[in-house]
Amino acid sequence: MNKIVFATNNLHKLEEIRQIMDGFYEVLSLTDIGCYEEIVEDADTLDGNAQIKADFVTNRYHMDCFADDSGLEVEALNGAPGVYSARYAGEHCTYQDNVDKLLAALDGVQNRKAAFRTVIALNLQGQTYHFEGRCDGMIATEQRGEGGFGYDPVFQPDGYDKTFSELGVEVKNKISHRGKATQKLISFLQNYVK
Ligand code: ITT
């Protein structure tokens, strides 16, 4: 099977992508290739951060690699937390801290519209490609469900009356920002291999 590195430290994301790519590509993690250094994501766009992560692996390990960067953009907060979604509530905050801060920021706010966006940067045989995915929805007034990670307990995708946490990983992968970007990546890789 073809091998490709997914430059992430987020085990939830790794698990999601492995499930989507199952049987098609063997997806190696940073741990699998012995990369334990911290990759500093200091770009101010999702594209920039995804590229930083993919380049780090390709330049040091000379391997094909993809990386994603995702963010939650809330309309009433002018697109925040966006590229800063992971550290919205502070440098070493937990997912719960971020959810609490978001619910507090939207307390009493009528406009709950939000979108998750993902950009995947792929370095393949000396070329770079970007793929995007977007999932529109709204921020619930309270958290619901146990599954998923990050803002999943408060993100309700359009067309559903459940949060990502309640919907579970299989449904989420079909409709999510990362799922859509990953489908584009997979279609590209399938045509590339042929
Ligand atoms: P990397 O190691 O890949 O950088 P990360 O946890 O920093 O992992 P991202 O930069 O892609 O992940 O995403 C930033 C934050 O956005 C992440 O920590 C979550 O809080 C949130 N997020 C991203 N995708 C999400 C999803 O599918 N569901 C819920 N929250 C998500």
Boltz pocket constraint, residues with backbone or C-beta under 6 A from the ligand:
constraints:
  - pocket:
      binder: B
      contacts: [[A, 7], [A, 8], [A, 9], [A, 10], [A, 13], [A, 68], [A, 69], [A, 70], [A, 71], [A, 72], [A, 82], [A, 83], [A, 85], [A, 86], [A, 95], [A, 98], [A, 148], [A, 149], [A, 150], [A, 151], [A, 152], [A, 164], [A, 176], [A, 178]]
      max_distance: 6.0
